[in-house]
Structure formats: C-alpha cells, structure tokens
C-alpha cells in the first residue's frame, strides 16, 4: 500500500509542476500594443487572435493538469483513509 501512496504523491507533484509551467507560459506571452493612430490591418488582427487562442489553449491545459493533481491528491487521501480498514 505504501507504494501506491508514493506513486500517487509523485503523480500529484508532477501534475502540479506541469500546471505551473503551463500557466507561466500562458502568462508570459504578450500581445504587441497598438497605437490609436495606427490603422489595423488583417495581419494585426490575426496576430491578436492567434495570441489569445494560444493563451486559451495553455490555460485549458493548465486547468486539466491542476484537475489531475487534485484527483491524485483525492485518491491519495481516500487510499490513506481506506488503508486502516484493509486487513493486512
């Protein structure tokens, strides 16, 4: 049973690190500022849409990794609560 605890702990830690890295990458990308005197063309709009879509994709992946970490922690706690009830 202790091997299960170690595996769940390591999986939760790894998922937490992945979520943190993905959220860092999503927040690190900046969109080029546009002056009010500048005229917007299709390339500018495309660049902004692509940047927002990439950030949204990274945020979705980070949320999924956070959910995986939470599930691993929940399984770890459930296993530790069930361990005393199991006959050895």
C-alpha positions as a Markdown table, in Angstrom:
| # | Residue | x | y | z |
|---|---|---|---|---|
| 1 | Unk | 0.0 | 0.0 | 0.0 |
| 2 | Unk | 2.9 | 2.4 | 0.6 |
| 3 | Unk | 4.0 | 2.0 | -3.0 |
| 4 | Unk | 0.5 | 3.3 | -4.0 |
| 5 | Unk | 1.0 | 6.3 | -1.7 |
| 6 | Unk | 4.3 | 7.1 | -3.3 |
| 7 | Unk | 3.0 | 6.8 | -6.8 |
| 8 | Unk | 0.0 | 9.0 | -6.1 |
| 9 | Unk | 2.2 | 11.6 | -4.3 |
| 10 | Unk | 4.7 | 11.7 | -7.2 |
| 11 | Unk | 1.9 | 11.9 | -9.8 |
| 12 | Unk | 0.2 | 14.8 | -7.9 |
| 13 | Unk | 3.6 | 16.7 | -7.6 |
| 14 | Unk | 4.3 | 16.2 | -11.3 |
| 15 | Unk | 0.9 | 17.4 | -12.3 |
| 16 | Unk | 1.3 | 20.4 | -10.1 |
| 17 | Unk | 4.6 | 21.3 | -11.7 |
| 18 | Unk | 3.1 | 20.8 | -15.2 |
| 19 | Unk | 0.2 | 23.1 | -14.4 |
| 20 | Unk | 2.5 | 25.8 | -13.0 |
| 21 | Unk | 4.7 | 25.6 | -16.1 |
| 22 | Unk | 1.7 | 25.9 | -18.5 |
| 23 | Unk | 0.2 | 28.8 | -16.6 |
| 24 | Unk | 3.6 | 30.5 | -16.6 |
| 25 | Unk | 3.9 | 30.1 | -20.4 |
| 26 | Unk | 0.3 | 31.3 | -20.9 |
| 27 | Unk | 1.0 | 34.5 | -18.9 |
| 28 | Unk | 4.5 | 35.2 | -20.4 |
| 29 | Unk | 3.3 | 35.8 | -23.9 |
| 30 | Unk | 2.5 | 39.4 | -24.6 |
| 31 | Unk | 0.5 | 40.9 | -27.4 |
| 32 | Unk | 2.0 | 43.8 | -29.3 |
| 33 | Unk | 0.5 | 47.1 | -28.3 |
| 34 | Unk | -1.3 | 49.1 | -31.0 |
| 35 | Unk | -1.3 | 52.9 | -31.1 |
| 36 | Unk | -4.6 | 54.7 | -31.5 |
| 37 | Unk | -3.0 | 56.4 | -34.5 |
| 38 | Unk | -2.2 | 53.2 | -36.2 |
| 39 | Unk | -4.5 | 51.6 | -38.7 |
| 40 | Unk | -5.4 | 47.9 | -38.1 |
| 41 | Unk | -4.9 | 45.5 | -40.9 |
| 42 | Unk | -5.7 | 41.8 | -41.2 |
| 43 | Unk | -2.2 | 40.8 | -40.1 |
| 44 | Unk | -2.6 | 42.7 | -36.8 |
| 45 | Unk | -6.0 | 41.2 | -36.1 |
| 46 | Unk | -4.7 | 37.7 | -37.0 |
| 47 | Unk | -1.7 | 38.2 | -34.6 |
| 48 | Unk | -4.0 | 39.2 | -31.8 |
| 49 | Unk | -6.4 | 36.3 | -32.3 |
| 50 | Unk | -3.6 | 33.8 | -32.5 |
| 51 | Unk | -2.1 | 35.1 | -29.3 |
| 52 | Unk | -5.4 | 34.9 | -27.5 |
| 53 | Unk | -6.1 | 31.4 | -28.8 |
| 54 | Unk | -2.7 | 30.2 | -27.7 |
| 55 | Unk | -3.1 | 31.6 | -24.2 |
| 56 | Unk | -6.6 | 30.0 | -24.0 |
| 57 | Unk | -5.2 | 26.6 | -25.1 |
| 58 | Unk | -2.4 | 26.8 | -22.5 |
| 59 | Unk | -4.9 | 27.9 | -19.8 |
| 60 | Unk | -7.1 | 24.9 | -20.6 |
| 61 | Unk | -4.1 | 22.5 | -20.4 |
| 62 | Unk | -3.0 | 24.0 | -17.1 |
| 63 | Unk | -6.5 | 23.6 | -15.7 |
| 64 | Unk | -6.6 | 20.0 | -16.8 |
| 65 | Unk | -3.2 | 19.4 | -15.1 |
| 66 | Unk | -4.5 | 21.1 | -12.0 |
| 67 | Unk | -7.5 | 18.8 | -12.0 |
| 68 | Unk | -5.3 | 15.8 | -12.5 |
| 69 | Unk | -3.2 | 16.9 | -9.5 |
| 70 | Unk | -6.4 | 17.4 | -7.4 |
| 71 | Unk | -7.6 | 13.9 | -8.4 |
| 72 | Unk | -4.3 | 12.4 | -7.4 |
| 73 | Unk | -4.4 | 14.1 | -4.0 |
| 74 | Unk | -8.0 | 13.0 | -3.5 |
| 75 | Unk | -7.1 | 9.4 | -4.4 |
| 76 | Unk | -4.1 | 9.6 | -2.0 |
| 77 | Unk | -6.3 | 10.8 | 0.8 |
| 78 | Unk | -9.0 | 8.2 | 0.1 |
| 79 | Unk | -6.4 | 5.4 | 0.0 |
| 80 | Unk | -4.9 | 6.6 | 3.3 |
| 81 | Unk | -8.4 | 6.6 | 4.9 |
| 82 | Unk | -9.2 | 3.1 | 3.5 |
| 83 | Unk | -5.8 | 1.6 | 4.4 |
| 84 | Unk | -6.6 | 1.1 | 8.2 |
| 85 | Unk | -9.8 | -0.7 | 7.2 |
| 86 | Unk | -8.0 | -3.2 | 5.0 |
| 87 | Unk | -6.8 | -6.5 | 6.6 |
| 88 | Unk | -3.0 | -7.0 | 6.3 |
